[in-house]
Amino acid sequence: MIKVYLNQKSQRILSVKITGHANSTTEMLDLVCAEVSAVSVGALNAIETLCKDSCLIQMESGYVSIEVKSDSDTLQIILKTLVIQLETIIKTNKKYIKMIRREV
């Protein structure tokens, strides 16, 4: 299962971590991993292009970590867009991906 961990404070996103795989070999479930990878890479590219050096970023197979070091409205728009895209994926794939939100 893919798990998305979202830490927020006063509606500002502080970190996003995405871990795991859909754990299936069927063609349909491979699409879930592909969807999550596509929106994640798009968000990371946007952060690097528009908000350079604003986050600590790690990415490897089955793992993405974004930790905010220098917040801005532009960065929050990118992160909130990522969350909306992931929520859209979750709506049709609840068995294979879930989001855990935490207010810190």
Buried (B, 14 or more C-beta within 10 A) or exposed (E): EBEBBBBBEEEBBBBBBBEBBBEBEEEEBEEBBEBBBEBBEBBBEBBEEEBEEBBEEEBEEEEBBBEBEEBEEEBBEBBEBBBEBBEEBBEEBEEBBEBEEEEE
